[in-house]
Amino acid sequence: MKKETRIATRNGRSRTGLDDKESLKRIGRTIKAVRAIRGWTQGDLARKVGASQNHICNVEMGKREPGILLLLALAKVLGVSIDLLVLPGMQGPAIGKGKEDDQIGADLRNLLIGILEDTATRSKEA
């Protein structure tokens, strides 16, 4: 019996209660947010990581799993840690449903901006 590879279209549920599709969408939105803060297009990011623009688009929309190697390349090119890209996708189902969650989103945005500003400052100094 051939074992099937699990892909983005599966209907599995995580321990947090999120289904896999929702987790992929959240990870994709985080990647898109960091890319946008950098001021890059999908094509720019695709060239930097050696992927197609279509693949980056599908990852950002949660239609494709990025895979560990692409996540590593994205983290390196975007100048953030891999957990910053992945952890928002692993949060519980309450994210985005109330004022407390709005604060979490604002905190994440501020963290991303701080990391990117620090990275830009280091690049200028080098």
Z-matrix of the N, CA and C atoms (Angstrom, degrees):
N
C 1 1.438
C 2 1.530 1 108.83
N 3 1.326 2 116.08 1 128.38
C 4 1.460 3 121.37 2 -178.96
C 5 1.528 4 109.64 3 -82.93
N 6 1.319 5 115.78 4 129.82
C 7 1.458 6 120.97 5 179.13
C 8 1.525 7 109.13 6 -82.29
N 9 1.327 8 117.45 7 128.85
C 10 1.460 9 121.49 8 -179.52
C 11 1.518 10 110.94 9 -80.30
N 12 1.319 11 115.51 10 143.43
C 13 1.446 12 121.53 11 174.39
C 14 1.514 13 108.58 12 -79.96
N 15 1.325 14 116.69 13 133.00
C 16 1.464 15 120.55 14 179.45
C 17 1.518 16 109.03 15 -75.74
N 18 1.319 17 116.97 16 130.59
C 19 1.457 18 122.13 17 -179.55
C 20 1.520 19 110.35 18 -126.90
N 21 1.322 20 116.14 19 178.58
C 22 1.462 21 122.11 20 -173.63
C 23 1.519 22 113.57 21 -60.99
N 24 1.302 23 118.41 22 -20.03
C 25 1.458 24 119.78 23 -176.47
C 26 1.519 25 113.12 24 -87.43
N 27 1.330 26 117.63 25 1.97
C 28 1.457 27 119.68 26 -179.56
C 29 1.520 28 110.14 27 -69.24
N 30 1.322 29 115.51 28 163.61
C 31 1.458 30 120.51 29 -177.11
C 32 1.518 31 111.90 30 -111.73
N 33 1.324 32 117.42 31 29.42
C 34 1.455 33 121.12 32 -179.35
C 35 1.519 34 112.28 33 -69.48
N 36 1.330 35 115.34 34 161.88
C 37 1.460 36 121.31 35 177.85
C 38 1.521 37 108.30 36 -121.68
N 39 1.314 38 115.81 37 140.14
C 40 1.462 39 119.67 38 178.66
C 41 1.522 40 109.54 39 -86.51
N 42 1.326 41 115.14 40 172.80
C 43 1.462 42 119.87 41 177.65
C 44 1.525 43 111.80 42 -63.68
N 45 1.318 44 118.03 43 -23.69
C 46 1.461 45 121.14 44 -179.64
C 47 1.525 46 111.92 45 -83.02
N 48 1.319 47 117.82 46 -5.55
C 49 1.457 48 120.72 47 -179.43
C 50 1.515 49 113.31 48 94.56
N 51 1.317 50 117.52 49 -7.10
C 52 1.463 51 120.47 50 177.10
C 53 1.513 52 109.18 51 -78.01
N 54 1.319 53 116.59 52 144.60
C 55 1.455 54 116.35 53 171.27
C 56 1.519 55 108.48 54 -84.04
N 57 1.315 56 115.76 55 164.03
C 58 1.461 57 120.82 56 -174.63
C 59 1.522 58 112.20 57 -61.51
N 60 1.325 59 117.43 58 -37.52
C 61 1.460 60 120.52 59 -179.42
C 62 1.527 61 110.80 60 -62.42
N 63 1.323 62 116.71 61 -41.97
C 64 1.467 63 120.04 62 179.55
C 65 1.527 64 110.51 63 -66.18
N 66 1.321 65 117.73 64 -39.65
C 67 1.468 66 120.91 65 177.52
C 68 1.522 67 110.61 66 -61.00
N 69 1.334 68 116.67 67 -43.90
C 70 1.464 69 120.36 68 179.30
C 71 1.523 70 111.28 69 -64.43
N 72 1.325 71 117.57 70 -37.92
C 73 1.467 72 120.66 71 177.75
C 74 1.518 73 110.45 72 -63.36
N 75 1.325 74 116.78 73 -41.52
C 76 1.464 75 120.31 74 -179.47
C 77 1.529 76 111.31 75 -66.68
N 78 1.314 77 116.94 76 -42.31
C 79 1.463 78 120.57 77 177.22
C 80 1.525 79 109.32 78 -62.30
N 81 1.327 80 116.58 79 -43.74
C 82 1.466 81 121.31 80 178.68
C 83 1.512 82 112.48 81 -60.71
N 84 1.333 83 116.84 82 -41.50
C 85 1.470 84 120.04 83 178.94
C 86 1.526 85 110.90 84 -64.87
N 87 1.327 86 116.72 85 -35.87
C 88 1.471 87 119.91 86 178.24
C 89 1.526 88 110.39 87 -66.54
N 90 1.325 89 116.58 88 -44.64
C 91 1.465 90 120.35 89 178.16
C 92 1.519 91 109.87 90 -60.40
N 93 1.325 92 116.48 91 -43.55
C 94 1.463 93 121.32 92 179.72
C 95 1.530 94 110.58 93 -62.28
N 96 1.336 95 116.88 94 -42.04
C 97 1.469 96 120.67 95 -178.92
C 98 1.527 97 111.21 96 -62.74
N 99 1.328 98 116.73 97 -44.82
C 100 1.473 99 119.95 98 -179.79
C 101 1.528 100 109.66 99 -65.53
N 102 1.334 101 116.22 100 -41.62
C 103 1.474 102 120.33 101 178.62
C 104 1.523 103 110.13 102 -60.74
N 105 1.328 104 116.64 103 -44.00
C 106 1.463 105 121.03 104 -179.11
C 107 1.531 106 111.61 105 -65.22
N 108 1.336 107 116.55 106 -39.60
C 109 1.465 108 120.06 107 177.38
C 110 1.520 109 110.06 108 -62.17
N 111 1.317 110 116.99 109 -35.38
C 112 1.469 111 121.65 110 176.48
C 113 1.527 112 112.16 111 -70.92
N 114 1.335 113 116.61 112 -18.25
C 115 1.461 114 120.27 113 -179.04
C 116 1.527 115 113.04 114 81.65
N 117 1.324 116 116.43 115 22.25
C 118 1.457 117 121.58 116 -177.93
C 119 1.520 118 111.11 117 -99.57
N 120 1.317 119 116.04 118 149.77
C 121 1.459 120 121.72 119 171.14
C 122 1.530 121 108.04 120 -84.82
N 123 1.323 122 115.68 121 169.32
C 124 1.465 123 119.15 122 174.88
C 125 1.525 124 109.88 123 -60.70
N 126 1.314 125 116.71 124 -38.38
C 127 1.461 126 120.66 125 178.64
C 128 1.516 127 112.24 126 -62.93
N 129 1.350 128 116.41 127 -40.99
C 130 1.469 129 120.49 128 177.21
C 131 1.529 130 110.43 129 -59.09
N 132 1.331 131 115.13 130 -49.26
C 133 1.463 132 119.94 131 -178.58
C 134 1.529 133 110.58 132 -64.08
N 135 1.314 134 116.62 133 -41.83
C 136 1.466 135 120.76 134 -179.62
C 137 1.526 136 110.99 135 -58.92
N 138 1.325 137 116.87 136 -44.97
C 139 1.472 138 120.51 137 179.25
C 140 1.525 139 111.27 138 -62.59
N 141 1.321 140 116.68 139 -39.74
C 142 1.464 141 120.78 140 -177.17
C 143 1.531 142 112.71 141 -68.48
N 144 1.351 143 116.79 142 -29.93
C 145 1.470 144 119.42 143 -178.59
C 146 1.525 145 112.75 144 -104.05
N 147 1.328 146 117.08 145 -2.34
C 148 1.458 147 119.89 146 178.22
C 149 1.515 148 114.45 147 76.29
N 150 1.322 149 116.06 148 34.67
C 151 1.467 150 121.54 149 178.08
C 152 1.523 151 108.38 150 -122.25
N 153 1.317 152 116.34 151 171.74
C 154 1.462 153 119.23 152 176.24
C 155 1.523 154 109.76 153 -85.07
N 156 1.327 155 115.72 154 155.03
C 157 1.465 156 120.50 155 177.25
C 158 1.527 157 109.48 156 -61.86
N 159 1.315 158 117.24 157 -36.58
C 160 1.457 159 121.75 158 -179.97
C 161 1.534 160 110.47 159 -63.52
N 162 1.322 161 116.87 160 -40.09
C 163 1.466 162 120.36 161 179.08
C 164 1.527 163 110.57 162 -65.55
N 165 1.326 164 116.87 163 -44.56
C 166 1.470 165 120.35 164 177.73
C 167 1.525 166 110.15 165 -60.26
N 168 1.323 167 116.80 166 -42.88
C 169 1.464 168 121.51 167 177.77
C 170 1.532 169 110.61 168 -57.96
N 171 1.329 170 116.70 169 -47.63
C 172 1.467 171 120.91 170 -179.44
C 173 1.524 172 112.07 171 -64.62
N 174 1.326 173 117.45 172 -36.87
C 175 1.467 174 120.86 173 176.94
C 176 1.526 175 109.45 174 -65.61
N 177 1.330 176 117.37 175 -46.34
C 178 1.467 177 120.91 176 -179.21
C 179 1.524 178 111.74 177 -63.34
N 180 1.314 179 117.67 178 -30.85
C 181 1.467 180 121.29 179 179.53
C 182 1.527 181 112.30 180 -86.16
N 183 1.340 182 117.27 181 -4.14
C 184 1.456 183 120.92 182 179.18
C 185 1.516 184 113.63 183 79.13
N 186 1.324 185 116.63 184 16.67
C 187 1.466 186 120.56 185 -179.42
C 188 1.519 187 112.48 186 -89.22
N 189 1.341 188 117.37 187 -17.00
C 190 1.468 189 122.34 188 -179.65
C 191 1.516 190 109.51 189 -134.64
N 192 1.317 191 116.25 190 143.51
C 193 1.459 192 120.09 191 172.28
C 194 1.517 193 108.18 192 -75.29
N 195 1.315 194 117.74 193 133.94
C 196 1.456 195 118.95 194 -179.55
C 197 1.524 196 113.27 195 -70.60
N 198 1.304 197 118.62 196 -29.42
C 199 1.465 198 120.77 197 -176.69
C 200 1.516 199 110.33 198 80.04
N 201 1.306 200 116.17 199 152.32
C 202 1.459 201 120.88 200 -174.20
C 203 1.522 202 112.40 201 -64.39
N 204 1.339 203 117.83 202 -38.82
C 205 1.464 204 119.19 203 -178.52
C 206 1.523 205 111.68 204 -67.15
N 207 1.324 206 117.07 205 -40.05
C 208 1.466 207 119.43 206 177.11
C 209 1.523 208 110.14 207 -67.87
N 210 1.334 209 117.67 208 -40.60
C 211 1.463 210 119.84 209 177.45
C 212 1.525 211 111.19 210 -59.62
N 213 1.331 212 116.69 211 -41.21
C 214 1.470 213 120.23 212 177.75
C 215 1.530 214 110.75 213 -62.72
N 216 1.332 215 116.22 214 -44.20
C 217 1.469 216 120.17 215 179.30
C 218 1.523 217 110.76 216 -65.00
N 219 1.335 218 117.20 217 -42.53
C 220 1.467 219 121.05 218 179.15
C 221 1.525 220 110.57 219 -61.34
N 222 1.326 221 116.66 220 -46.52
C 223 1.462 222 120.23 221 -179.45
C 224 1.527 223 110.86 222 -60.10
N 225 1.321 224 116.09 223 -44.05
C 226 1.465 225 120.05 224 -179.21
C 227 1.524 226 111.42 225 -63.83
N 228 1.325 227 116.80 226 -48.99
C 229 1.465 228 121.77 227 -177.23
C 230 1.533 229 111.32 228 -67.16
N 231 1.335 230 116.29 229 -39.39
C 232 1.462 231 119.98 230 -178.68
C 233 1.526 232 112.08 231 -79.15
N 234 1.325 233 117.05 232 -13.10
C 235 1.464 234 120.71 233 177.85
C 236 1.512 235 113.68 234 75.00
N 237 1.331 236 116.78 235 31.63
C 238 1.460 237 121.43 236 177.83
C 239 1.526 238 108.76 237 -129.12
N 240 1.325 239 116.11 238 165.97
C 241 1.461 240 118.82 239 177.64
C 242 1.522 241 109.52 240 -78.98
N 243 1.304 242 115.63 241 154.70
C 244 1.465 243 120.16 242 -178.39
C 245 1.526 244 111.00 243 -63.86
N 246 1.340 245 117.30 244 -33.27
C 247 1.465 246 118.41 245 -179.98
C 248 1.523 247 111.73 246 -67.00
N 249 1.310 248 118.04 247 -28.60
C 250 1.460 249 120.35 248 176.42
C 251 1.528 250 110.62 249 -65.12
N 252 1.325 251 116.71 250 -31.57
C 253 1.464 252 120.35 251 177.99
C 254 1.524 253 111.98 252 -78.46
N 255 1.323 254 116.92 253 -34.63
C 256 1.469 255 120.71 254 -171.19
C 257 1.531 256 113.77 255 -94.62
N 258 1.316 257 118.47 256 -39.33
C 259 1.466 258 120.51 257 -172.77
C 260 1.533 259 114.89 258 -57.99
N 261 1.334 260 120.11 259 -37.74
C 262 1.469 261 117.12 260 177.45
C 263 1.532 262 113.11 261 -58.83
N 264 1.315 263 117.59 262 -27.76
C 265 1.455 264 121.17 263 178.23
C 266 1.511 265 113.44 264 -76.42
N 267 1.321 266 116.87 265 -12.92
C 268 1.456 267 120.97 266 -176.59
C 269 1.524 268 112.94 267 -101.54
N 270 1.318 269 117.85 268 -1.23
C 271 1.453 270 121.60 269 -178.14
C 272 1.528 271 110.71 270 -71.63
N 273 1.310 272 116.18 271 161.71
C 274 1.461 273 122.00 272 -178.17
C 275 1.518 274 113.35 273 -67.24
N 276 1.331 275 116.69 274 169.80
C 277 1.455 276 121.95 275 -173.80
C 278 1.522 277 115.23 276 -68.50
N 279 1.333 278 119.40 277 -8.49
C 280 1.457 279 120.10 278 -178.04
C 281 1.519 280 113.70 279 -79.42
N 282 1.331 281 117.45 280 -12.11
C 283 1.465 282 120.24 281 -177.31
C 284 1.526 283 109.93 282 -57.66
N 285 1.323 284 115.21 283 133.61
C 286 1.463 285 120.24 284 177.12
C 287 1.506 286 114.99 285 81.96
N 288 1.353 287 118.10 286 15.83
C 289 1.455 288 119.37 287 -175.28
C 290 1.525 289 113.85 288 -116.97
N 291 1.314 290 117.99 289 4.51
C 292 1.454 291 118.04 290 -179.13
C 293 1.513 292 111.58 291 -166.62
N 294 1.358 293 114.60 292 -179.36
C 295 1.464 294 120.20 293 -178.68
C 296 1.520 295 112.00 294 -60.87
N 297 1.320 296 116.56 295 -39.79
C 298 1.462 297 120.04 296 179.10
C 299 1.533 298 109.92 297 -61.27
N 300 1.319 299 116.39 298 -39.52
C 301 1.457 300 120.81 299 179.46
C 302 1.521 301 111.43 300 -71.69
N 303 1.333 302 117.70 301 -31.45
C 304 1.459 303 120.37 302 174.92
C 305 1.517 304 109.62 303 -62.15
N 306 1.347 305 116.26 304 -38.27
C 307 1.458 306 120.65 305 178.64
C 308 1.526 307 110.61 306 -66.30
N 309 1.336 308 116.75 307 -40.10
C 310 1.465 309 120.16 308 177.24
C 311 1.523 310 109.11 309 -60.29
N 312 1.332 311 117.25 310 -44.11
C 313 1.467 312 121.08 311 178.63
C 314 1.520 313 111.39 312 -61.65
N 315 1.331 314 116.68 313 -42.10
C 316 1.469 315 120.75 314 178.88
C 317 1.526 316 110.13 315 -66.01
N 318 1.328 317 117.10 316 -40.86
C 319 1.464 318 120.89 317 178.68
C 320 1.529 319 110.41 318 -62.94
N 321 1.336 320 116.92 319 -42.28
C 322 1.464 321 120.62 320 178.62
C 323 1.519 322 110.23 321 -63.50
N 324 1.317 323 116.94 322 -43.66
C 325 1.472 324 120.57 323 179.02
C 326 1.525 325 110.60 324 -60.88
N 327 1.335 326 116.63 325 -45.45
C 328 1.463 327 120.55 326 179.46
C 329 1.524 328 111.47 327 -63.95
N 330 1.326 329 116.71 328 -38.23
C 331 1.457 330 120.59 329 177.06
C 332 1.525 331 110.24 330 -63.19
N 333 1.322 332 116.67 331 -46.09
C 334 1.463 333 120.59 332 179.02
C 335 1.526 334 111.17 333 -60.73
N 336 1.310 335 116.93 334 -45.36
C 337 1.464 336 120.64 335 -179.81
C 338 1.525 337 110.14 336 -62.49
N 339 1.327 338 117.20 337 -42.31
C 340 1.462 339 120.68 338 178.47
C 341 1.523 340 112.34 339 -61.63
N 342 1.323 341 116.21 340 -42.79
C 343 1.465 342 120.30 341 179.25
C 344 1.516 343 110.20 342 -64.46
N 345 1.312 344 116.58 343 -44.40
C 346 1.460 345 120.22 344 -178.26
C 347 1.523 346 112.02 345 -67.64
N 348 1.328 347 117.44 346 -38.87
C 349 1.462 348 120.39 347 177.59
C 350 1.533 349 110.24 348 -65.28
N 351 1.329 350 116.53 349 -40.95
C 352 1.465 351 120.75 350 178.21
C 353 1.529 352 110.20 351 -63.37
N 354 1.320 353 116.12 352 -42.42
C 355 1.467 354 120.61 353 178.84
C 356 1.519 355 110.49 354 -63.65
N 357 1.328 356 117.64 355 -42.48
C 358 1.468 357 121.02 356 179.90
C 359 1.530 358 110.27 357 -64.41
N 360 1.323 359 117.52 358 -39.25
C 361 1.461 360 121.21 359 179.16
C 362 1.518 361 110.52 360 -64.16
N 363 1.340 362 116.44 361 -42.67
C 364 1.471 363 120.84 362 178.55
C 365 1.516 364 111.07 363 -64.05
N 366 1.323 365 117.09 364 -38.13
C 367 1.471 366 121.17 365 -179.91
C 368 1.517 367 110.80 366 -65.06
N 369 1.328 368 116.72 367 -40.10
C 370 1.457 369 120.98 368 -179.85
C 371 1.521 370 111.69 369 -67.95
N 372 1.342 371 116.07 370 -33.62
C 373 1.463 372 121.35 371 -178.91
C 374 1.530 373 111.83 372 -74.83
N 375 1.334 374 115.82 373 -25.35
C 376 1.478 375 119.50 374 -176.34
C 377 1.503 376 113.74 375 -76.82
